[in-house]
Amino acid sequence: MASVPLLHPRPHVRSYDRPAGRRRTALTVAGAGLLAAACAAPSAAQNATFESRDHEFRVVTVAEGLEHPWGLAFLPDGRKLVTERPGRLRIVEADGGLLPDPVPGAPEVVASGQGGLLDIALHPAFEENGLVYFTYAGRVPEGVTTQVARARFDGERLHDLERIFSADAARSGGRHFGSRLVFDREGYLWISVGDRGEADMAQDPSNHIGTTLRLRDDGSLPDDNPFVGREGYRPEIWSYGHRNAQGMTLHPETGVVWQHEHGPRGGDEINIPEAGLNYGWPVTTHGTAYSGLPVGVGPEAPGMEPPLLHWTPSIAPSGMAFYGGEEFPAWQGDLFVGGLALPQLRRVVMEGDEIVDEEALLEEMRARIRDVRMGPDGRLYLLTDHSDGRLLRLEPAEN
């Protein structure tokens, strides 16, 4: 077996209910009002002002009229690329506003259920090579699976589209594609693949179901992945036992990948996917089945990693970003996560790499937040997951 690269040590996480041992945080929200809000239509608030414990901020609508937007990338010229789940790539102008026509040349997708055109990422050397990466639900003879493609963007259209990876996770249904993309500081491409609605398969590393993958930028295999040369394991796998990870980002100081995943009924998790480790699903979880029946053996089992934090009941997290700008000094280093089932922006308060507190923001908007990104201008950007979705920007209220 190849040697495994050393990662930054797992951070200490303060627990509100566990005085000793390996610690984690848990959120419990009793909120009939919040649950009702999750089913209501989003408010039409534009350029509204909100308060957090530390800052008063304004939410500005940058663009609207997006159909179920999923992923966001910032171009060097100030424009933004936004994916729409039905299969379109859109351009938002630098000064705001959505161009009317989609970008030609996007991948052909299967827009069914939770599938479609999903995440987007720019190559670390985008200014030199123009490469844009996509994850999407794509068809193969066995069904539909998570795929990755890249193309060269000339500022107006995509050229030379090529599929560089197709996950061994094909099924007929439209559930749990995972599908976040992150480039780490060494230029490796990280990909999340959901359990495709077949939970038990997430414990079988001979396929890509319920995994986090690590590839080179051309889709080839790094020779130091943890399962290279190990029989019965797909060598692209970095970690496994995940349910459906729809948030992934780099810690701004350590450069380590952080990730969150959907639980079933409760048990959403934040994890740091470490080389070769098993994150438990469906053997371990803080959640229950949608019927209310237990899942697996409980929250912990030998050889399976507990989460750094779990949300029970679920917020249904999607998108995540550490804040590293100067516009909101008290938010420096904090982690921001979008909520779908509980429509909100969740601030996970950090001290260094330690989770110490949480705060729910934007509940009044009743907007399903699909993606959260740190902008190059030092502000947070959000995508709302609706048929008339919006790109939003958070900025200080005094601006």
Secondary structure, 3 states (H helix, E strand, C coil): CCCCCCCCCCCCCCCCCCCCCCCCEEECCCCHHHHHHHHCCCCCCCCEEEECCCCEEEEEEEEEEECCEEEEEECCCCCEEEEECCCEEEEECCCCCECCCCCCCCCCCCCCCCCCEEEEEECCCHHHHCEEEEEEEEEECCEEEEEEEEEEECCCCEEEEEEEEECCCCECCCCCCCCCEEECCCCCEEEEECCCCCHHHHHCCCCCCCEEEEECCCCCCCCCCCCCCCCCCCCCEEEECCCCEEEEEECCCCCCEEEEECCCECCEEEECCCCCCECCCCCECCCECCCCCECCCECCCCCCCCCCEEECCCCCEEEEEECCCCCCHHHCCCEEEEECCCCEEEEEEEECCEEEEEEEECHHHCCCEEEEEECCCCCEEEEECCCCEEEEEEEECCC
